[in-house]
Amino acid sequence: MSFDDLSAELELRKQQSLYRSRRTLQTAQQPIVQVEGREFLAFCSNDYLGLANHPEVIRSFQQAANKYGVGGGASHLVNGHSQAHHELEEALAEFTGRPKALLFSTGYMANIGAVNALLDKRDAIFQDRLNHASLLDAGLLSGARFQRYLHNDADSLDKKLAKTDARRHLVVTDGVFSMDGDVADLPALSSVCKKHQAWLMVDDAHGFGCLGQQGGGCAEYFAMPNDDLQVLVGTLGKGFGTAGAFVAGSDALIDTLVQHARTYIYTTSMPPAVAAATLTSLRLLKEETWRRDKLTQLIKQFRQGCSELGLTLIDSPTPIQPIMIGESSKAMQISKILEDDGIYISAIRPPTVPQGGARLRVTLSAAHTEEQVNRLLHALEKVS
Ligand SMILES: *Cc1c(COP(=O)(O)O)cnc(C)c1O
């Protein structure tokens, strides 16, 4: 059997400017990176607080590696649940103000595991149409009746919830939308959930560390009562600068996940040193409020500059600041010109975003300087 039809499909993808390829990074996550031998000023990392390469985080990782070795060794329920994992779970529960938190190896797995431990074909799931792929996949895999409501539109959700007679209803949303940077309207969504007795699950992968006085994400940003947001997911590979994810919630929720979440039960625990490093990054994330202040300043500077250049942005208060382009080919072309100028920003194209919604997904970090943002604006002036 030949692979000719695969090759034809790949060729078509290239012609449509939808072909994806990787770049090899030769440095740590930081504003100035070396990529395949060339230096770039990067605006595409999710290391929003500049913690991925922080000396204290690295030191905790090294010390824990000396103590625990490298591999997790087994799943949490066999003998892979180390003291380091346990301490991090307790710290995350305290940080989010919930009785319990449970670690997963990735955010993708946390979402698949949580949704599938809670729902089956007797149930119904309601998702924002711009939710992250891992949430959509989680819903599809569960076999629950699947509905998508209009982006961040509580009325659209209300209408859909009114028409269901399923056993359980789970409403799922990104906290900060990963490709748009806007924040889910949690108070409105929560009030609709209460009206229809639905659970609310929020995946705040991009909110933790960035939103809220203490970096507590969109829950803190809106001062949401804990009981109004029943399933809270955070990932550790973005603002926290490490790797992995967690689900926080009630004792009954977390116990159910331990019993039934297959992506928790049938996988090796994350390396204990990652958990130890995350414990340190959690402390820095909470204490070093200057990182959020710095982000706020850079976001303001960037948005003001773009507005002067007539560029189209999304109404986003977060470090995710996409410049809307439209056509995939044009987004690729601009990204290439910026690259020739030494600036690295990735073009995001369908199906990651809707048709005609190609964009340059600019992300800012507390590690960037004002001068670096000026350099970006200067480069954008040439292509706008
Ligand atoms: C990145 C992301 C994930 C996946 O998290 P990983 O830990 O990288 O697997 C899940 N949800 C959202 C909203 C994300 O942006």
The ligand as a Gaussian input file, in Angstrom:
#p B3LYP/6-31G(d) Opt

LIG

0 1
 C       -2.510000      24.962000      26.123000
 C       -3.910000      24.664000      26.496000
 C       -4.279000      23.400000      26.947000
 C       -3.337000      22.235000      26.919000
 O       -2.461000      22.273000      27.975000
 P       -1.110000      21.441000      27.881000
 O       -0.647000      21.331000      29.273000
 O       -0.201000      22.205000      26.995000
 O       -1.497000      20.104000      27.281000
 C       -5.561000      23.217000      27.410000
 N       -6.451000      24.222000      27.381000
 C       -6.152000      25.443000      26.917000
 C       -7.196000      26.518000      26.921000
 C       -4.876000      25.695000      26.448000
 O       -4.566000      26.901000      25.959000

